[in-house]
Amino acid sequence: MADLEKMLQDASSEIQACNTQNELNEKKAFYLGKKSPLNEIMKQMATLSIEGKKELGQKVNAFKTKIEELVVVRRKELEQIAINEKLMSETIDVTMPGKVLNTGSIHPLNKVIDELNTIFIGMGYNVAEGPEVEIDKYNFEMLNVPVGHPARDMQDSFYITEETLLRTQTSSVQVRTLLEAKGKPIKIVCPGRVYRRDDDDATHSHQFMQIEGLVVDENITLSDLKGTLQKVMEKMFGSDRKIRFRPSFFPFTEPSVEVDVSCFKCGGKGCPICKKSGWIEILGAGMVHPNVLEMAGYDSTKMRGFAFGIGVERVTMLRYGIDDIRNFYIDDVRFLNQFKKGE
Ligand code: PHE
């Protein structure tokens, strides 16, 4: 009997020491299975009286029941330990700093276009867009640049067929808008990409952006153009900016002007940005050529207009002190990330 007590003590501590369900199963099988040390004790049965047999039988059964109970208790404990470990490993520490999501930023060219659009919308303009693959007729012919005109050389093009090309200027939207408006007044800006067969260097790119303006109405004069551009340059480059016109040539405007803005860096005294001249060349403009109006069905004796074309890269480079136009198109995040501020 003493053996049984001792065995129960051993079994109890061994079961308690099991650390996995497998160990526990093995231990249970050891004490309750065919090769159990109980068998040795059972051998004593034959030598016992009826009373003795009964007593031993009860003790053995009680032993088995006790083992079953101990196993169940330990099994529950092990399950609980596993759950606790899982919970611990999955705990969310709400005081940990969050993950910083890598967000993109608005491209500097789009920033400047947005800004210019906003200025023009504030002055009553609509924003118009047109296709980048354009027909020769709208890109050149109806802008008073017939086939063979030398001005075509200034805008060497990427032709897709004889009649279609990647537009070389957003002025093609001028033609489209004039045709759509059917003789009515117009006040639009058209931002967008244009293409020319240029060798790429620090100031030239075969792809760049323009924003063109077109105003057509009955009494439009060159001074309307000057007043408009003066206001826009003040808004873009500071309220004490001045502008000046220099005579120039564009086939679709007459007279044509090159517009300079007084240097925003030195205020006109002369510095490296304005190449010591005090002035920065910023855009081309002029009064819409009567031929362009007539070709689009306007009566050029009644309606007149002005147009201007701003190089978006140039304005952006001046605005942010960028010295190489190629930065805009090489998608280097180190360059682009600098424009995140203030978004
Ligand atoms: N389209 C001209 C260019 O690309 C710019 C311009 C637009 C000039 C409108 C005058 C009027 O060079």
Residues whose N, C-alpha, C, O or C-beta is under 5 A from the ligand:
A	BS01	LIG	T168 Q169 S171 F250 T253 G284 A285 G286 A307 F308 G309
